[in-house]
Each structure stands twice: as C-alpha cells, then as structure tokens.
Amino acid sequence: MTAVPAGLLASGAWRRAGPDGLHWVESLPRTFDRLRERWSLVPDGPAWHGHHAMVQPVRRDGEPLVLKVSWPDEDIDSEARTLSIWDGRDAVRLVASEPAEHALLLERADPGRSARSADVEGALPLLGGLLRRMAVPAPDGLRRVSAVAAGIRETLTERWDAAEHPFPRSLADRVEHLAGELSELADPYLVNRELAYRKVLAADRAPWLVISPRAVAGPLEFQVAPLLWTRLDEIGGRTAVLRQFRRLVVAAGLDRDLARSWTVVRSADHLLTGLAAGYTEEPVRCRLLLDTFSGAR
C-alpha cells in the first residue's frame, strides 16, 4: 500500500475541509491501490506531493509514468482537457484519466529538476518560448481573462480602501482605467495561468515539459507579471526589471504595450490580495513592478 508523504499529512488543501479532508487523505493509499490495479501499474519509487495532490512514480510495460490524485476541489477535468489539447507539445502527455477518482496517469518528468533551478537569465526566455509555442486557440468553456479584468476594475477601489491606500489614488485610477480597457479585449488563446518555474520540469523526451496546467482564455500577455514577480529578488531593481521584461516580450513574441498594461493591473491586484492575506514579501515585489511599469513606456 502506498504511503502518504509526511509533508502532505502535515499540510495541504485537505486540512481546511475538516472531516471530509481527513477522510480524503486517509483514503489515498486505497485509491492508489485501486488505480494501479485498474491501469496495470507497478510502483516505481516513493510518492511525492504538492499542495493539492499526491503523485507516485509507476511503470506500465516498462514505461515510466506518474499517477496523480488531486484534492477534489481541483479542476482535474480542465487539466486533462488542456493536456489533451496540447498532446505532448512542450507538456507531459496525458495517458489516461479517471474523473471520479480525480486521477491522471501522465508521462513522467523529473520533479527534482525544474526551471526554478535555472538562472533567471536563462529561465525567462525559456518560459517565454514555452508561452508562445503552446499558444493554441481557446476552446469553449474556459474562464475568460477579460472577465478577470472586469472584476478587478469593479472591486479595486473597495479593496484599495480596505488596504488603507497602499498606493496613490492616481495610480488606483490608472489601474481601474487599464482594467476597463483590458476587459473589452478579445480572449483568443488557451493560456496556462499556472505557467511557473517550478511547474516546468526536465524530461527525457524534451529538455523541459510543463506540468499541472490551469487554463484560461485570454492574451498571452496576461502571464508576464507572475513570471517577473516570482524571480524579482534575483532580477534586481527597476533598470534590470525593464531589461528582463523586454527579453521576455521578445522571447514570447508579445505586444509590449499590452504586456505592460497587464503587468500593472495584475501587480496591483496581487498586491491588494497579498495585503488582505497578511503576506509580507509579495506586496513588496508588486510595489516594485508598479513603480517600474506605471510610468514606463
């Protein structure tokens, strides 16, 4: 029987769900046993985990795969659909899925080697290239980024007041204006809102493969801000941020003005979210991005 990793027992989304969460995590060994039998899988090492899922390396007819079971609130159907659309294009291949068990059987990549370990000079153009190559027309049924922008516009002043005015009113007005403009634009592409350095893993079939996508419909420029703020401590000050921004825009073939607008709007939104949650580091990073891009041309 597969052992649940100690880290998942100690933390995870399931803990906020009370008895239902405890039942889910305690039932994971039996769930993995059922799925291995159903799909003729042989365990191939200890399981690991993220915040919302447990993953076990397995083999089938000698092929290295991973079996992933996610917390029920996670949108496993969307992940399976997205991976099916990409069909191995810079992402792990989906081998099988079982929605009733919130389970996916996936091509194996190396969880010990992610793009987070690459220096930022190499990692930013790497992820920019992935962002461009994985751009496909958005299928029906995805959450639309234009609606995200509309929500930011509608709630910004209330959240800005609640946070006791963390940036000038003039900047709040500009963010609202930009969010309004963005809410009226088309949502042409399937965009992976979880394109993150730790979710791009080294692999055998390709140098790097994306895992655990979360799809929305929108412009690729929506993803610029998190790719910057995640590594901002390594990037440095305003001049360095602008240089890396330009490198990312070129690598992904983005519209610079649209990328800048989304960076301002998402940085303000993330700053307010971080303050409301009591975070200390994220708001500081977002302030630097706001200072850099609110007047940048």
Sequence and secondary structure as in RCSB ss.txt:
>XXXX:A:sequence
MTAVPAGLLASGAWRRAGPDGLHWVESLPRTFDRLRERWSLVPDGPAWHGHHAMVQPVRRDGEPLVLKVSWPDED
IDSEARTLSIWDGRDAVRLVASEPAEHALLLERADPGRSARSADVEGALPLLGGLLRRMAVPAPDGLRRVSAVAA
GIRETLTERWDAAEHPFPRSLADRVEHLAGELSELADPYLVNRELAYRKVLAADRAPWLVISPRAVAGPLEFQVA
PLLWTRLDEIGGRTAVLRQFRRLVVAAGLDRDLARSWTVVRSADHLLTGLAAGYTEEPVRCRLLLDTFSGAR
>XXXX:A:secstr
     HHHHHSSGGGGGTHHHHHHHHHHHHHHHHHHHHTT EE S  EE SSEEEEEEEETTEEEEEEEE TTS 
HHHHHHHHHHHTTSSB  EEEEEGGGTEEEEE  EEEEEGGGS HHHHHHHHHHHHHHT EE  TT  BHHHHHH
HHHHHHHHHHHHTT SS HHHHHHHHHHHHHHHTS   EEEETT  GGGEEE SSSSEEE S  EEEE GGGGHH
HHHHTTHHHH SHHHHHHHHHHHHHHHT  HHHHHHHHHHHHHHHHHHHHHHT SHHHHHHHHHHHHHSS  
